[in-house]
Amino acid sequence: MDHPKYIFITGGVTSSLGKGIIASSLGKLLQARGLSVTIQKFDPYLNIDPGTLNPYEHGECYVTDDGAETDLDLGHYERFLNESTSQGNNVTTGRIYNNVITKERNGEYLGKTVQVIPHITDEIKANFYKLAKTKKYDVIITEIGGCVGDIESLPFIEAVRQVKWDVGANNFLVIHLTLIPYLKAAKELKTKPTQHSVKQLLEAGIQPDILVCRSEYTLPTDVKRKLALFCNVELNCVIEAMDADTIYDVPLLMRKEKLDERVMKKLKLSTKENTNLEDWRIFLGKLKNPLNEVKIGLIGKYVSLPDAYKSIIESFTHAAAETECKVDLQLISSEDIDKDCVAKQLQELDGILVAPGFGERGIEGKIETVKFAREQQIPFFGICLGMQVAVVEFARNVLKLEGAFSTEMDPNTPHPVIDMMAEQKKITQLGGTMRLGAYPCDLKKGSKVASAYGKLHITERHRHRFEFNNKYLKDYEANGMMATGINPDTKLVEIVELKDHPWFVGTQYHPEYRSTALNPHPLFVRFVKAALDFQKKKNN
Ligand code: GLN
Protein backbone atom coordinates (compact mmCIF):
# COMPACT_ATOMS: atom_id res chain seq x y z
CA MET A 1 0.00 0.00 0.00
CA ASP A 2 1.69 3.26 -1.02
CA HIS A 3 -0.41 5.67 0.87
CA PRO A 4 -2.80 5.27 3.75
CA LYS A 5 -6.52 4.78 3.50
CA TYR A 6 -8.36 7.90 4.62
CA ILE A 7 -11.53 7.57 6.67
CA PHE A 8 -13.45 10.73 7.54
CA ILE A 9 -16.03 10.89 10.29
CA THR A 10 -18.61 13.65 10.08
CA GLY A 11 -21.46 14.37 12.46
CA GLY A 12 -25.06 15.28 11.82
CA VAL A 13 -28.23 16.38 13.64
CA THR A 14 -26.52 17.41 16.89
CA SER A 15 -23.14 17.64 18.54
CA SER A 16 -22.10 15.38 21.46
CA LEU A 17 -23.01 12.16 19.64
CA GLY A 18 -19.66 10.70 20.49
CA LYS A 19 -17.73 10.94 17.21
CA GLY A 20 -14.54 10.63 19.24
CA ILE A 21 -15.64 7.31 20.73
CA ILE A 22 -16.79 5.93 17.37
CA ALA A 23 -13.50 7.02 15.78
CA SER A 24 -11.53 5.45 18.66
CA SER A 25 -13.57 2.23 18.52
CA LEU A 26 -13.14 1.83 14.78
CA GLY A 27 -9.44 2.60 15.18
CA LYS A 28 -9.21 -0.07 17.87
CA LEU A 29 -10.93 -2.67 15.68
CA LEU A 30 -8.70 -1.98 12.70
CA GLN A 31 -5.64 -2.03 14.95
CA ALA A 32 -6.81 -5.38 16.35
CA ARG A 33 -6.59 -6.72 12.79
CA GLY A 34 -2.95 -5.80 12.65
CA LEU A 35 -3.24 -2.47 10.83
CA SER A 36 -1.33 0.63 11.92
CA VAL A 37 -3.85 3.36 12.61
CA THR A 38 -3.89 6.91 13.85
CA ILE A 39 -6.75 9.31 14.46
CA GLN A 40 -6.73 13.06 14.01
CA LYS A 41 -9.27 15.73 14.85
CA PHE A 42 -10.02 18.89 12.89
CA ASP A 43 -11.92 21.48 14.92
CA PRO A 44 -13.75 24.34 13.23
CA TYR A 45 -13.21 27.01 15.91
CA LEU A 46 -10.89 30.01 15.63
CA ASN A 47 -8.70 29.46 18.69
CA ILE A 48 -5.28 28.23 17.59
CA ASP A 49 -5.71 25.45 20.17
CA PRO A 50 -8.01 24.84 23.16
CA GLY A 51 -5.27 25.84 25.64
CA THR A 52 -6.79 29.20 26.45
CA LEU A 53 -10.37 27.89 26.70
CA ASN A 54 -12.15 27.66 30.02
CA PRO A 55 -12.83 23.97 30.79
CA TYR A 56 -16.51 24.94 31.09
CA GLU A 57 -16.44 25.84 27.37
CA HIS A 58 -14.81 22.78 25.99
CA GLY A 59 -14.02 20.29 28.75
CA GLU A 60 -10.49 19.29 29.60
CA CYS A 61 -7.50 20.42 27.59
CA TYR A 62 -5.51 17.30 26.77
CA VAL A 63 -1.72 17.50 26.51
CA THR A 64 0.44 15.33 24.24
CA ASP A 65 4.09 14.27 24.65
CA ASP A 66 5.25 16.99 22.28
CA GLY A 67 3.50 19.62 24.38
CA ALA A 68 0.45 20.30 22.22
CA GLU A 69 -2.64 21.54 24.05
CA THR A 70 -5.42 19.64 22.33
CA ASP A 71 -9.05 18.60 22.23
CA LEU A 72 -10.10 16.01 24.79
CA ASP A 73 -10.97 13.52 22.04
CA LEU A 74 -7.23 12.96 21.58
CA GLY A 75 -7.33 11.50 25.09
CA HIS A 76 -9.84 8.91 23.87
CA TYR A 77 -7.69 8.12 20.84
CA GLU A 78 -4.71 7.41 23.11
CA ARG A 79 -6.71 5.52 25.73
CA PHE A 80 -8.21 3.20 23.09
CA LEU A 81 -5.27 2.78 20.72
CA ASN A 82 -2.57 2.81 23.40
CA GLU A 83 -0.44 5.02 21.16
CA SER A 84 0.80 8.59 21.51
CA THR A 85 -0.64 11.43 19.49
CA SER A 86 0.99 14.78 18.73
CA GLN A 87 0.29 18.34 17.61
CA GLY A 88 -0.29 16.99 14.11
CA ASN A 89 -3.31 15.04 15.39
CA ASN A 90 -5.31 18.18 16.27
CA VAL A 91 -5.76 21.12 13.95
CA THR A 92 -8.20 24.02 14.31
CA THR A 93 -9.51 26.60 11.86
CA GLY A 94 -7.45 29.10 13.84
CA ARG A 95 -4.25 27.20 13.09
CA ILE A 96 -5.16 26.83 9.39
CA TYR A 97 -5.79 30.58 9.02
CA ASN A 98 -2.68 31.41 11.03
CA ASN A 99 -0.58 29.26 8.69
CA VAL A 100 -2.13 30.79 5.57
CA ILE A 101 -1.79 34.38 6.82
CA THR A 102 1.84 33.76 7.86
CA LYS A 103 2.57 32.37 4.37
CA GLU A 104 0.87 35.39 2.79
CA ARG A 105 3.03 37.78 4.85
CA ASN A 106 6.12 35.80 3.87
CA GLY A 107 5.25 36.31 0.22
CA GLU A 108 4.57 32.65 -0.50
CA TYR A 109 1.46 33.45 -2.55
CA LEU A 110 3.05 36.46 -4.22
CA GLY A 111 0.81 37.96 -6.87
CA LYS A 112 -2.23 35.91 -5.89
CA THR A 113 -5.50 36.83 -4.19
CA VAL A 114 -5.57 34.60 -1.10
CA GLN A 115 -8.99 32.94 -0.74
CA VAL A 116 -10.90 30.29 1.19
CA ILE A 117 -10.96 28.23 -2.00
CA PRO A 118 -8.27 27.14 -2.81
CA HIS A 119 -5.83 28.46 -0.20
CA ILE A 120 -7.65 27.58 3.02
CA THR A 121 -8.89 24.24 1.66
CA ASP A 122 -5.40 23.43 0.33
CA GLU A 123 -3.94 24.16 3.76
CA ILE A 124 -6.57 21.92 5.38
CA LYS A 125 -5.72 19.11 2.96
CA ALA A 126 -1.98 19.53 3.54
CA ASN A 127 -2.72 19.04 7.24
CA PHE A 128 -4.93 15.98 6.55
CA TYR A 129 -1.89 14.40 4.86
CA LYS A 130 0.76 15.54 7.32
CA LEU A 131 0.83 12.54 9.71
CA ALA A 132 1.43 10.15 6.81
CA LYS A 133 4.76 11.94 6.28
CA THR A 134 5.91 11.21 9.85
CA LYS A 135 5.19 7.48 9.99
CA LYS A 136 3.82 4.69 7.84
CA TYR A 137 0.13 4.30 8.58
CA ASP A 138 -2.27 1.87 6.92
CA VAL A 139 -5.27 3.92 7.96
CA ILE A 140 -5.73 7.54 9.03
CA ILE A 141 -9.07 8.34 10.60
CA THR A 142 -10.02 12.01 10.60
CA GLU A 143 -12.78 13.27 12.83
CA ILE A 144 -14.34 16.55 11.69
CA GLY A 145 -15.56 18.49 14.73
CA GLY A 146 -18.99 20.13 14.83
CA CYS A 147 -21.98 19.28 12.64
CA VAL A 148 -22.39 19.29 8.88
CA GLY A 149 -24.35 22.37 7.91
CA ASP A 150 -22.50 24.62 10.35
CA ILE A 151 -21.16 27.66 8.51
CA GLU A 152 -17.74 27.24 10.07
CA SER A 153 -17.24 23.64 9.00
CA LEU A 154 -17.87 24.32 5.28
CA PRO A 155 -14.19 24.62 4.24
CA PHE A 156 -13.41 21.34 6.04
CA ILE A 157 -16.25 19.54 4.27
CA GLU A 158 -15.10 20.92 0.91
CA ALA A 159 -11.55 19.76 1.67
CA VAL A 160 -12.86 16.27 2.55
CA ARG A 161 -14.69 16.16 -0.80
CA GLN A 162 -11.47 16.96 -2.64
CA VAL A 163 -9.48 14.25 -0.83
CA LYS A 164 -11.31 11.58 -2.82
CA TRP A 165 -9.78 12.99 -6.02
CA ASP A 166 -6.32 13.26 -4.47
CA VAL A 167 -6.11 9.72 -3.10
CA GLY A 168 -8.58 7.82 -5.28
CA ALA A 169 -12.01 6.43 -4.48
CA ASN A 170 -10.58 3.10 -3.18
CA ASN A 171 -8.65 4.89 -0.48
CA PHE A 172 -11.38 7.20 0.71
CA LEU A 173 -14.38 6.60 2.94
CA VAL A 174 -16.88 8.79 4.78
CA ILE A 175 -18.75 7.67 7.85
CA HIS A 176 -21.57 9.90 8.98
CA LEU A 177 -22.56 9.71 12.63
CA THR A 178 -26.13 10.68 13.25
CA LEU A 179 -28.98 10.54 15.75
CA ILE A 180 -32.24 8.63 15.36
CA PRO A 181 -34.50 10.21 17.97
CA TYR A 182 -37.44 8.34 19.50
CA LEU A 183 -40.71 10.21 19.82
CA LYS A 184 -42.51 8.86 22.83
CA ALA A 185 -45.92 10.23 21.88
CA ALA A 186 -45.75 8.70 18.41
CA LYS A 187 -43.89 5.60 19.68
CA GLU A 188 -41.61 5.98 16.68
CA LEU A 189 -37.96 6.27 15.76
CA LYS A 190 -37.58 9.20 13.39
CA THR A 191 -35.26 9.18 10.37
CA LYS A 192 -36.02 12.64 9.00
CA PRO A 193 -33.25 14.56 10.86
CA THR A 194 -30.74 12.07 9.43
CA GLN A 195 -32.17 12.40 5.93
CA HIS A 196 -31.73 16.16 6.20
CA SER A 197 -28.18 16.02 7.45
CA VAL A 198 -27.20 13.55 4.71
CA LYS A 199 -28.83 15.93 2.19
CA GLN A 200 -26.53 18.64 3.48
CA LEU A 201 -23.53 16.41 2.89
CA LEU A 202 -24.80 15.57 -0.60
CA GLU A 203 -25.20 19.27 -1.38
CA ALA A 204 -21.53 19.63 -0.51
CA GLY A 205 -20.71 16.82 -2.93
CA ILE A 206 -20.13 14.08 -0.36
CA GLN A 207 -21.98 10.79 -0.39
CA PRO A 208 -21.47 9.08 2.97
CA ASP A 209 -20.53 5.40 2.64
CA ILE A 210 -21.64 4.31 6.08
CA LEU A 211 -24.19 5.70 8.52
CA VAL A 212 -23.60 5.10 12.20
CA CYS A 213 -26.89 5.76 13.96
CA ARG A 214 -26.96 6.66 17.63
CA SER A 215 -30.20 5.57 19.17
CA GLU A 216 -31.71 4.70 22.51
CA TYR A 217 -33.62 1.83 20.92
CA THR A 218 -32.66 -0.90 18.53
CA LEU A 219 -33.35 0.01 14.89
CA PRO A 220 -36.00 -2.22 13.27
CA THR A 221 -35.23 -3.40 9.75
CA ASP A 222 -37.85 -1.13 8.19
CA VAL A 223 -36.18 1.91 9.77
CA LYS A 224 -32.80 0.75 8.48
CA ARG A 225 -34.31 0.22 5.02
CA LYS A 226 -35.77 3.68 5.01
CA LEU A 227 -32.42 5.18 6.01
CA ALA A 228 -30.62 3.18 3.33
CA LEU A 229 -33.06 4.15 0.60
CA PHE A 230 -33.33 7.85 1.37
CA CYS A 231 -29.70 8.39 2.32
CA ASN A 232 -28.39 6.40 -0.63
CA VAL A 233 -26.31 3.89 1.34
CA GLU A 234 -26.28 0.10 1.26
CA LEU A 235 -28.56 -1.55 3.80
CA ASN A 236 -25.71 -3.33 5.57
CA CYS A 237 -23.93 0.01 5.90
CA VAL A 238 -26.62 1.38 8.19
CA ILE A 239 -24.99 0.62 11.52
CA GLU A 240 -26.81 0.83 14.80
CA ALA A 241 -24.99 2.38 17.77
CA MET A 242 -27.08 1.90 20.88
CA ASP A 243 -26.22 3.63 24.15
CA ALA A 244 -23.62 1.58 26.02
CA ASP A 245 -22.91 0.98 29.73
CA THR A 246 -19.37 2.22 29.29
CA ILE A 247 -17.51 3.80 26.38
CA TYR A 248 -15.16 0.81 26.48
CA ASP A 249 -18.02 -1.43 25.31
CA VAL A 250 -18.29 0.46 22.04
CA PRO A 251 -15.49 -1.34 20.13
CA LEU A 252 -17.18 -4.68 20.85
CA LEU A 253 -20.61 -3.32 19.95
CA MET A 254 -19.22 -1.96 16.67
CA ARG A 255 -17.58 -5.33 16.05
CA LYS A 256 -20.95 -7.01 16.50
CA GLU A 257 -22.50 -4.55 14.08
CA LYS A 258 -19.63 -5.34 11.66
CA LEU A 259 -18.55 -1.72 11.26
CA ASP A 260 -14.93 -2.80 10.76
CA GLU A 261 -15.90 -5.43 8.19
CA ARG A 262 -17.84 -2.89 6.11
CA VAL A 263 -14.90 -0.50 6.27
CA MET A 264 -12.41 -3.20 5.26
CA LYS A 265 -14.56 -4.28 2.35
CA LYS A 266 -15.23 -0.78 1.05
CA LEU A 267 -11.57 0.17 1.30
CA LYS A 268 -10.45 -3.17 -0.15
CA LEU A 269 -8.25 -3.81 2.84
CA SER A 270 -7.23 -7.44 3.18
CA THR A 271 -8.84 -8.92 6.28
CA LYS A 272 -6.99 -10.88 8.89
CA GLU A 273 -9.30 -13.64 10.11
CA ASN A 274 -8.57 -13.21 13.78
CA THR A 275 -9.37 -9.93 15.38
CA ASN A 276 -7.26 -9.81 18.49
CA LEU A 277 -9.44 -8.24 21.16
CA GLU A 278 -8.60 -10.66 23.95
CA ASP A 279 -6.83 -8.07 26.14
CA TRP A 280 -9.74 -5.73 25.68
CA ARG A 281 -12.24 -8.37 26.73
CA ILE A 282 -10.19 -9.17 29.82
CA PHE A 283 -10.06 -5.46 30.68
CA LEU A 284 -13.86 -5.19 30.31
CA GLY A 285 -14.43 -8.37 32.30
CA LYS A 286 -12.44 -7.03 35.22
CA LEU A 287 -14.07 -3.61 34.97
CA LYS A 288 -17.56 -5.10 35.11
CA ASN A 289 -16.96 -7.68 37.83
CA PRO A 290 -15.28 -5.85 40.68
CA LEU A 291 -14.47 -7.67 43.92
CA ASN A 292 -14.36 -4.50 46.05
CA GLU A 293 -15.50 -0.91 45.99
CA VAL A 294 -13.90 2.31 47.29
CA LYS A 295 -15.20 5.82 47.55
CA ILE A 296 -12.80 8.45 46.27
CA GLY A 297 -13.37 12.21 46.31
CA LEU A 298 -12.20 14.40 43.43
CA ILE A 299 -11.96 17.90 44.88
CA GLY A 300 -11.90 20.62 42.24
CA LYS A 301 -13.65 23.73 41.04
CA TYR A 302 -15.02 22.63 37.67
CA VAL A 303 -17.04 19.74 39.11
CA SER A 304 -20.35 20.72 37.52
CA LEU A 305 -18.84 19.68 34.15
CA PRO A 306 -17.21 16.26 34.57
CA ASP A 307 -15.65 16.58 31.08
CA ALA A 308 -13.27 19.09 32.69
CA TYR A 309 -11.67 16.10 34.47
CA LYS A 310 -12.08 13.56 31.65
CA SER A 311 -8.60 12.02 31.78
CA ILE A 312 -8.60 11.72 35.57
CA ILE A 313 -12.01 10.05 35.53
CA GLU A 314 -10.89 7.62 32.81
CA SER A 315 -7.64 6.90 34.67
CA PHE A 316 -9.75 5.73 37.61
CA THR A 317 -11.69 3.45 35.27
CA HIS A 318 -8.43 1.87 34.08
CA ALA A 319 -7.15 1.52 37.66
CA ALA A 320 -10.50 0.06 38.75
CA ALA A 321 -10.22 -2.69 36.13
CA GLU A 322 -6.61 -3.38 37.04
CA THR A 323 -7.36 -3.68 40.78
CA GLU A 324 -10.80 -5.23 40.26
CA CYS A 325 -12.05 -2.58 42.63
CA LYS A 326 -14.92 -0.33 41.61
CA VAL A 327 -14.21 3.36 42.17
CA ASP A 328 -17.20 5.36 43.30
CA LEU A 329 -15.84 8.77 42.32
CA GLN A 330 -17.49 11.71 44.05
CA LEU A 331 -16.93 15.10 42.43
CA ILE A 332 -16.88 17.67 45.21
CA SER A 333 -16.61 21.43 44.74
CA SER A 334 -13.74 22.88 46.74
CA GLU A 335 -15.84 26.04 47.16
CA ASP A 336 -18.17 24.03 49.39
CA ILE A 337 -15.37 23.09 51.79
CA ASP A 338 -14.16 25.15 54.75
CA LYS A 339 -12.60 24.54 58.13
CA ASP A 340 -15.93 23.88 59.83
CA CYS A 341 -17.44 21.43 57.38
CA VAL A 342 -14.38 19.66 55.98
CA ALA A 343 -14.69 16.61 58.23
CA LYS A 344 -18.38 16.23 57.52
CA GLN A 345 -17.86 16.65 53.78
CA LEU A 346 -14.99 14.20 53.44
CA GLN A 347 -15.34 11.70 56.28
CA GLU A 348 -16.82 8.91 54.18
CA LEU A 349 -14.02 8.92 51.63
CA ASP A 350 -11.37 6.22 51.33
CA GLY A 351 -9.14 8.43 49.22
CA ILE A 352 -8.88 12.11 48.30
CA LEU A 353 -7.64 13.60 45.03
CA VAL A 354 -7.09 17.33 44.70
CA ALA A 355 -7.42 18.26 41.06
CA PRO A 356 -5.41 20.48 38.71
CA GLY A 357 -6.63 24.00 38.13
CA PHE A 358 -5.88 27.67 37.72
CA GLY A 359 -6.58 30.78 39.77
CA GLU A 360 -7.75 31.54 43.25
CA ARG A 361 -11.36 30.41 43.31
CA GLY A 362 -11.90 27.51 45.72
CA ILE A 363 -8.26 27.40 46.78
CA GLU A 364 -8.82 27.64 50.57
CA GLY A 365 -11.20 24.66 50.38
CA LYS A 366 -8.43 22.69 48.68
CA ILE A 367 -5.97 23.64 51.43
CA GLU A 368 -8.44 22.49 54.12
CA THR A 369 -8.91 19.25 52.17
CA VAL A 370 -5.16 18.54 52.13
CA LYS A 371 -4.88 19.26 55.86
CA PHE A 372 -7.69 16.82 56.57
CA ALA A 373 -6.15 14.07 54.41
CA ARG A 374 -2.72 14.61 55.93
CA GLU A 375 -3.88 14.61 59.54
CA GLN A 376 -6.41 11.78 59.19
CA GLN A 377 -3.93 9.64 57.24
CA ILE A 378 -6.35 9.28 54.33
CA PRO A 379 -4.68 8.32 51.02
CA PHE A 380 -4.05 11.54 49.13
CA PHE A 381 -3.19 12.28 45.52
CA GLY A 382 -2.49 15.85 44.41
CA ILE A 383 -2.11 16.58 40.71
CA CYS A 384 -0.41 19.75 39.49
CA LEU A 385 -2.30 22.50 41.37
CA GLY A 386 -3.25 19.71 43.81
CA MET A 387 0.45 19.09 44.50
CA GLN A 388 1.13 22.82 44.82
CA VAL A 389 -1.69 23.17 47.35
CA ALA A 390 -0.22 20.27 49.36
CA VAL A 391 3.08 22.15 49.44
CA VAL A 392 1.35 25.36 50.60
CA GLU A 393 -0.60 23.52 53.31
CA PHE A 394 2.56 21.88 54.64
CA ALA A 395 4.32 25.26 54.75
CA ARG A 396 1.53 26.90 56.68
CA ASN A 397 0.62 24.15 59.13
CA VAL A 398 3.80 22.13 59.62
CA LEU A 399 6.66 24.50 58.81
CA LYS A 400 4.67 27.34 60.42
CA LEU A 401 5.48 29.74 57.60
CA GLU A 402 2.64 32.17 58.07
CA GLY A 403 1.04 33.44 54.88
CA ALA A 404 2.91 30.91 52.73
CA PHE A 405 1.31 30.67 49.28
CA SER A 406 1.82 30.26 45.58
CA THR A 407 2.61 33.54 43.85
CA GLU A 408 -0.18 32.61 41.41
CA MET A 409 -2.69 33.36 44.21
CA ASP A 410 -0.72 35.96 46.18
CA PRO A 411 2.13 37.67 44.34
CA ASN A 412 3.16 39.39 47.60
CA THR A 413 3.25 36.35 49.89
CA PRO A 414 6.11 36.47 52.44
CA HIS A 415 6.80 32.79 51.67
CA PRO A 416 6.48 32.00 47.95
CA VAL A 417 6.82 28.22 48.35
CA ILE A 418 5.37 27.84 44.85
CA ASP A 419 6.75 30.39 42.44
CA MET A 420 7.24 31.14 38.78
CA MET A 421 10.50 30.24 37.07
CA ALA A 422 12.58 33.14 35.77
CA GLU A 423 11.94 32.19 32.12
CA GLN A 424 8.17 32.09 32.69
CA LYS A 425 8.26 35.63 34.11
CA LYS A 426 9.41 37.04 30.76
CA ILE A 427 6.43 35.59 28.90
CA THR A 428 3.58 37.92 27.92
CA GLN A 429 1.59 35.75 25.50
CA LEU A 430 -0.81 33.28 27.13
CA GLY A 431 -1.32 30.59 24.45
CA GLY A 432 1.06 27.62 24.37
CA THR A 433 3.59 29.17 26.74
CA MET A 434 3.31 27.04 29.90
CA ARG A 435 5.75 24.23 30.72
CA LEU A 436 4.11 21.78 28.35
CA GLY A 437 4.63 18.19 27.30
CA ALA A 438 6.88 15.37 28.40
CA TYR A 439 9.84 15.99 30.71
CA PRO A 440 12.15 13.44 32.35
CA CYS A 441 12.07 12.79 36.07
CA ASP A 442 14.38 10.79 38.35
CA LEU A 443 12.77 8.97 41.25
CA LYS A 444 14.28 8.49 44.71
CA LYS A 445 15.14 4.89 45.55
CA GLY A 446 12.88 3.48 48.24
CA SER A 447 10.11 6.04 47.67
CA LYS A 448 6.48 5.08 47.21
CA VAL A 449 6.54 6.38 43.66
CA ALA A 450 9.64 4.37 42.76
CA SER A 451 7.93 1.24 44.01
CA ALA A 452 4.74 2.09 42.07
CA TYR A 453 6.53 2.71 38.78
CA GLY A 454 8.98 -0.14 39.33
CA LYS A 455 11.79 1.98 37.83
CA LEU A 456 13.82 5.09 38.61
CA HIS A 457 13.65 7.10 35.39
CA ILE A 458 10.32 8.21 34.00
CA THR A 459 8.90 10.87 31.71
CA GLU A 460 5.54 12.51 32.29
CA ARG A 461 3.50 15.29 30.73
CA HIS A 462 3.29 18.79 32.18
CA ARG A 463 1.00 21.80 31.89
CA HIS A 464 1.72 24.60 34.35
CA ARG A 465 3.61 27.84 34.93
CA PHE A 466 4.42 27.62 38.63
CA GLU A 467 6.95 25.35 40.39
CA PHE A 468 8.13 24.21 43.79
CA ASN A 469 10.54 26.83 45.16
CA ASN A 470 13.80 25.00 45.87
CA LYS A 471 14.83 27.65 48.42
CA TYR A 472 12.56 25.86 50.88
CA LEU A 473 13.45 22.27 49.97
CA LYS A 474 15.74 21.56 52.95
CA ASP A 475 13.12 22.75 55.41
CA TYR A 476 10.50 20.49 53.80
CA GLU A 477 12.65 17.38 53.80
CA ALA A 478 13.78 17.97 57.39
CA ASN A 479 10.11 17.91 58.39
CA GLY A 480 8.98 14.86 56.44
CA MET A 481 7.78 16.12 53.04
CA MET A 482 10.25 14.54 50.63
CA ALA A 483 11.04 15.47 47.05
CA THR A 484 10.95 11.98 45.54
CA GLY A 485 10.94 13.02 41.88
CA ILE A 486 13.41 15.52 40.45
CA ASN A 487 13.91 16.77 36.92
CA PRO A 488 17.51 15.74 36.16
CA ASP A 489 18.17 18.76 33.93
CA THR A 490 16.63 21.62 35.87
CA LYS A 491 16.51 20.12 39.39
CA LEU A 492 12.84 21.13 39.62
CA VAL A 493 10.80 19.15 42.13
CA GLU A 494 8.29 17.03 40.22
CA ILE A 495 6.97 14.83 43.06
CA VAL A 496 6.52 15.27 46.79
CA GLU A 497 5.48 12.58 49.23
CA LEU A 498 5.05 12.41 52.98
CA LYS A 499 7.23 10.11 55.04
CA ASP A 500 4.78 9.41 57.82
CA HIS A 501 1.63 8.74 55.90
CA PRO A 502 0.26 5.57 54.27
CA TRP A 503 -0.01 7.21 50.80
CA PHE A 504 0.39 10.95 50.29
CA VAL A 505 1.73 11.79 46.83
CA GLY A 506 1.70 15.05 44.87
CA THR A 507 2.89 15.27 41.27
CA GLN A 508 3.68 18.49 39.43
CA TYR A 509 2.98 16.61 36.19
CA HIS A 510 -0.26 15.06 34.96
CA PRO A 511 -0.15 11.26 35.16
CA GLU A 512 -3.74 11.10 33.87
CA TYR A 513 -2.65 11.95 30.31
CA ARG A 514 -0.66 8.71 30.12
CA SER A 515 -3.18 6.19 31.45
CA THR A 516 -4.79 3.91 28.86
CA ALA A 517 -7.27 1.05 29.06
CA LEU A 518 -4.58 -1.56 28.52
CA ASN A 519 -1.83 0.37 30.28
CA PRO A 520 -3.30 1.76 33.50
CA HIS A 521 -1.17 4.38 35.22
CA PRO A 522 0.79 2.94 38.18
CA LEU A 523 0.08 5.93 40.43
CA PHE A 524 -3.68 5.62 39.96
CA VAL A 525 -3.44 1.87 40.52
CA ARG A 526 -1.45 2.35 43.74
CA PHE A 527 -3.77 5.10 44.92
CA VAL A 528 -6.84 2.86 44.50
CA LYS A 529 -5.03 0.05 46.35
CA ALA A 530 -4.12 2.46 49.15
CA ALA A 531 -7.76 3.55 49.37
CA LEU A 532 -8.82 -0.08 49.66
CA ASP A 533 -6.24 -0.72 52.41
CA PHE A 534 -7.46 2.36 54.25
CA GLN A 535 -11.06 1.19 53.99
CA LYS A 536 -10.21 -2.28 55.31
CA LYS A 537 -8.34 -0.80 58.26
CA LYS A 538 -11.22 1.58 58.97
CA ASN A 539 -13.70 -1.31 59.00
CA ASN A 540 -11.66 -3.46 61.34
N1 GLN B 1 -2.10 26.91 38.08
C1 GLN B 1 -0.97 26.10 38.34
C2 GLN B 1 0.22 26.48 37.46
O1 GLN B 1 0.07 27.14 36.46
C3 GLN B 1 -1.30 24.62 38.16
C4 GLN B 1 -1.71 24.25 36.78
C5 GLN B 1 -2.40 22.92 36.69
O2 GLN B 1 -2.93 22.41 37.68
N2 GLN B 1 -2.46 22.34 35.52
O3 GLN B 1 1.33 26.13 37.76
Residues whose N, C-alpha, C, O or C-beta is under 5 A from the ligand:
A	BS01	LIG	P356 G357 F358 G359 I383 C384 L385 R463 H464 R465 F466
